[in-house]
Amino acid sequence: MERDRQNKETKRFMSLLVPNQKKIYAFIRYLVPSRTDADDILQDTLTEMWNKFDQYQDGTNFVSWGLTIAKYKVMSFVRKKKSFGVHFSEKTISLLQKEAVSTHRHNTLIERIEILKECTSKLSNKEKKMLHLRYEQGLTFEKISRQFRISIPAIYKSVSRTHASLAKCVQSALRIRGAL
């Protein structure tokens, strides 16, 4: 009897997981640059999902439930790994999670985020730091200018050039991939 119930639960879990695992992995992948780290986080996420499957409410959004678990696994990974570098804030991760749940925009979002990550990796350290200070830490142009010891108009110009460079890189990559 117990074995039949376990088999039934395993089948139910797998029937929900199989069509949705790629979405959960893609979410982790665009938050974590290393494929190896993303694979490890996915395994931790799937283990946690299985361990907590008795808490999953039938009829609710399985992907959203899985992404919530993945979000906390990613944040835990980032906290533990000090050398991770620039990472998304919890607020940003939550916004990305909400966006990833949207099925009709999911694949486009994943592709664009991957392209943006590739383009961002081509930026200079100074450009990356400016974007990090502006968008991750939410600093004003005035505060950024003090950190870099250059004028506010110079910071504004630099950030604008970086935006233009990123936009051009993304547009070019989308054209090459035929997604534009």
MODELLER restraints for C-alpha pairs under 7 A, 6 or more apart:
rsr = mdl.restraints
at = mdl.atoms
rsr.add(forms.Gaussian(group=physical.xy_distance, feature=features.Distance(at['CA:16:A'], at['CA:62:A']), mean=6.92, stdev=0.5))
rsr.add(forms.Gaussian(group=physical.xy_distance, feature=features.Distance(at['CA:20:A'], at['CA:63:A']), mean=6.34, stdev=0.5))
rsr.add(forms.Gaussian(group=physical.xy_distance, feature=features.Distance(at['CA:24:A'], at['CA:66:A']), mean=6.68, stdev=0.5))
rsr.add(forms.Gaussian(group=physical.xy_distance, feature=features.Distance(at['CA:24:A'], at['CA:67:A']), mean=5.89, stdev=0.5))
rsr.add(forms.Gaussian(group=physical.xy_distance, feature=features.Distance(at['CA:25:A'], at['CA:42:A']), mean=6.19, stdev=0.5))
rsr.add(forms.Gaussian(group=physical.xy_distance, feature=features.Distance(at['CA:26:A'], at['CA:110:A']), mean=6.68, stdev=0.5))
rsr.add(forms.Gaussian(group=physical.xy_distance, feature=features.Distance(at['CA:27:A'], at['CA:100:A']), mean=6.84, stdev=0.5))
rsr.add(forms.Gaussian(group=physical.xy_distance, feature=features.Distance(at['CA:28:A'], at['CA:38:A']), mean=5.97, stdev=0.5))
rsr.add(forms.Gaussian(group=physical.xy_distance, feature=features.Distance(at['CA:28:A'], at['CA:70:A']), mean=6.78, stdev=0.5))
rsr.add(forms.Gaussian(group=physical.xy_distance, feature=features.Distance(at['CA:28:A'], at['CA:74:A']), mean=7.00, stdev=0.5))
rsr.add(forms.Gaussian(group=physical.xy_distance, feature=features.Distance(at['CA:29:A'], at['CA:35:A']), mean=6.91, stdev=0.5))
rsr.add(forms.Gaussian(group=physical.xy_distance, feature=features.Distance(at['CA:29:A'], at['CA:38:A']), mean=5.56, stdev=0.5))
rsr.add(forms.Gaussian(group=physical.xy_distance, feature=features.Distance(at['CA:30:A'], at['CA:113:A']), mean=6.48, stdev=0.5))
rsr.add(forms.Gaussian(group=physical.xy_distance, feature=features.Distance(at['CA:30:A'], at['CA:114:A']), mean=6.21, stdev=0.5))
rsr.add(forms.Gaussian(group=physical.xy_distance, feature=features.Distance(at['CA:32:A'], at['CA:38:A']), mean=5.88, stdev=0.5))
rsr.add(forms.Gaussian(group=physical.xy_distance, feature=features.Distance(at['CA:41:A'], at['CA:73:A']), mean=6.40, stdev=0.5))
rsr.add(forms.Gaussian(group=physical.xy_distance, feature=features.Distance(at['CA:41:A'], at['CA:74:A']), mean=6.74, stdev=0.5))
rsr.add(forms.Gaussian(group=physical.xy_distance, feature=features.Distance(at['CA:45:A'], at['CA:69:A']), mean=6.21, stdev=0.5))
rsr.add(forms.Gaussian(group=physical.xy_distance, feature=features.Distance(at['CA:45:A'], at['CA:70:A']), mean=5.40, stdev=0.5))
rsr.add(forms.Gaussian(group=physical.xy_distance, feature=features.Distance(at['CA:45:A'], at['CA:73:A']), mean=6.50, stdev=0.5))
rsr.add(forms.Gaussian(group=physical.xy_distance, feature=features.Distance(at['CA:49:A'], at['CA:66:A']), mean=6.69, stdev=0.5))
rsr.add(forms.Gaussian(group=physical.xy_distance, feature=features.Distance(at['CA:63:A'], at['CA:101:A']), mean=6.61, stdev=0.5))
rsr.add(forms.Gaussian(group=physical.xy_distance, feature=features.Distance(at['CA:64:A'], at['CA:101:A']), mean=5.96, stdev=0.5))
rsr.add(forms.Gaussian(group=physical.xy_distance, feature=features.Distance(at['CA:67:A'], at['CA:97:A']), mean=6.38, stdev=0.5))
rsr.add(forms.Gaussian(group=physical.xy_distance, feature=features.Distance(at['CA:71:A'], at['CA:93:A']), mean=6.88, stdev=0.5))
rsr.add(forms.Gaussian(group=physical.xy_distance, feature=features.Distance(at['CA:78:A'], at['CA:84:A']), mean=6.44, stdev=0.5))
rsr.add(forms.Gaussian(group=physical.xy_distance, feature=features.Distance(at['CA:88:A'], at['CA:136:A']), mean=6.78, stdev=0.5))
rsr.add(forms.Gaussian(group=physical.xy_distance, feature=features.Distance(at['CA:89:A'], at['CA:136:A']), mean=6.38, stdev=0.5))
rsr.add(forms.Gaussian(group=physical.xy_distance, feature=features.Distance(at['CA:100:A'], at['CA:106:A']), mean=5.35, stdev=0.5))
rsr.add(forms.Gaussian(group=physical.xy_distance, feature=features.Distance(at['CA:115:A'], at['CA:170:A']), mean=6.07, stdev=0.5))
rsr.add(forms.Gaussian(group=physical.xy_distance, feature=features.Distance(at['CA:115:A'], at['CA:173:A']), mean=6.88, stdev=0.5))
rsr.add(forms.Gaussian(group=physical.xy_distance, feature=features.Distance(at['CA:116:A'], at['CA:170:A']), mean=6.16, stdev=0.5))
rsr.add(forms.Gaussian(group=physical.xy_distance, feature=features.Distance(at['CA:119:A'], at['CA:166:A']), mean=6.13, stdev=0.5))
rsr.add(forms.Gaussian(group=physical.xy_distance, feature=features.Distance(at['CA:119:A'], at['CA:169:A']), mean=6.03, stdev=0.5))
rsr.add(forms.Gaussian(group=physical.xy_distance, feature=features.Distance(at['CA:119:A'], at['CA:170:A']), mean=6.77, stdev=0.5))
rsr.add(forms.Gaussian(group=physical.xy_distance, feature=features.Distance(at['CA:120:A'], at['CA:166:A']), mean=6.92, stdev=0.5))
rsr.add(forms.Gaussian(group=physical.xy_distance, feature=features.Distance(at['CA:127:A'], at['CA:162:A']), mean=6.74, stdev=0.5))
rsr.add(forms.Gaussian(group=physical.xy_distance, feature=features.Distance(at['CA:133:A'], at['CA:139:A']), mean=5.67, stdev=0.5))
rsr.add(forms.Gaussian(group=physical.xy_distance, feature=features.Distance(at['CA:133:A'], at['CA:144:A']), mean=6.91, stdev=0.5))
rsr.add(forms.Gaussian(group=physical.xy_distance, feature=features.Distance(at['CA:134:A'], at['CA:140:A']), mean=6.54, stdev=0.5))
rsr.add(forms.Gaussian(group=physical.xy_distance, feature=features.Distance(at['CA:141:A'], at['CA:152:A']), mean=6.06, stdev=0.5))
rsr.add(forms.Gaussian(group=physical.xy_distance, feature=features.Distance(at['CA:141:A'], at['CA:155:A']), mean=6.59, stdev=0.5))
rsr.add(forms.Gaussian(group=physical.xy_distance, feature=features.Distance(at['CA:141:A'], at['CA:156:A']), mean=6.71, stdev=0.5))
rsr.add(forms.Gaussian(group=physical.xy_distance, feature=features.Distance(at['CA:142:A'], at['CA:152:A']), mean=5.71, stdev=0.5))
rsr.add(forms.Gaussian(group=physical.xy_distance, feature=features.Distance(at['CA:145:A'], at['CA:151:A']), mean=5.68, stdev=0.5))
rsr.add(forms.Gaussian(group=physical.xy_distance, feature=features.Distance(at['CA:145:A'], at['CA:152:A']), mean=5.35, stdev=0.5))
rsr.add(forms.Gaussian(group=physical.xy_distance, feature=features.Distance(at['CA:145:A'], at['CA:155:A']), mean=5.98, stdev=0.5))
rsr.add(forms.Gaussian(group=physical.xy_distance, feature=features.Distance(at['CA:174:A'], at['CA:180:A']), mean=5.39, stdev=0.5))
